[in-house]
């Protein structure tokens, strides 16, 4: 519970069965507006919120008159194209009375596996959150094929939580936690309040989901928990069907918490520090002092660039005496970095011929 009350950044995953009535295929407007009330409540106390929402295919299939059975890929993508518009509009209308701006962010598995795309996604989400918006993230079902799909929004939500450095990930589900067996089939199934380590015994307990609309079963939720907790993000599984599900969770609703392994930012720094570098930046004394005080590395402070690297590749950072200060992920290619080294940030566009980012390595992408 402390993970929710103290969290500064929360990712919430909403399944199709919560958003869309399985009999009519219509949006559950009352429930969505209660969720919007919860989001406004969290934001009023200074918490960033990202929503990872299913529902586009479920909504689109109803509009197009498609059956509830598994659809061919082309029909799923057509349903997603129709449903995404309605889903985004529904969130916008639910949050607008609270003067909260919404943003639609569509991603595929490639966007997290490719470091350049990952950094683009991260920068976009960070900027939206800094501006007070609530990103609504979904898999881009209109273009994703099996090779580039997450396949379920549990793991997508975990990836988003890792990407934005969230403190807590909440999976609003059709069950109120993790059980020793499927509670729909076994009356003796025991719910766990807290899991500190995902052991092989815990993994063996995972069963299939029971919802007719959602794809993710308990196995996918465990995979999400592994990903999130390894990055220092706590994760909860709780039943999402009650109105105001997030406030209900904070007030003591049944759930299972998976404890995060350390601090999200520290985990990210360890990940960056463990990477094999692809190039070297030598910086001046002023830039070295700026880094030690928590600043990003600007092109003006770079004196020499070595290596052949791409955007998103890890680079070693050396001080003027040649001593390694740390390493970080480059926001520019090697050729671009050489072109802008020693230049002020406002000169980047004139030098490269297109707008660039102010920092060559952002402080959040740096381990000193």
ABEGO torsion letter per residue (X at the ends): XAAAAABABBBBBBBAAAABBAAAGBBBAAAAAAAAAAAAAAAAAGBBBBBBBBGAAAAAAAAAGBBABBBBAAAAAAAAAAAAAAAAAAAAAAAAAAGBBBBBBBBBAAAAABAAAAAAAAAAAAAAAAAGBBBBBBBBAAABBAAABAGBAAAAAAAAAAAAGBABBBBBBABAEBBABBAAABAABBBBABBABBBAAAAAABBBBABAABABBAAAAAAAAAAAAAAGBBBBBBBAABBGAAAAAAAGBBBBBBBBBEBAAAAAAAAAAABBBABBBBBBAAAAAAAAAGBBBBAAABABBBEBBBBGBBBBBBBAAGBBAEBBBBABBAAAAAAABGBBAAAAAAAAGBBBBABABBAAABBX
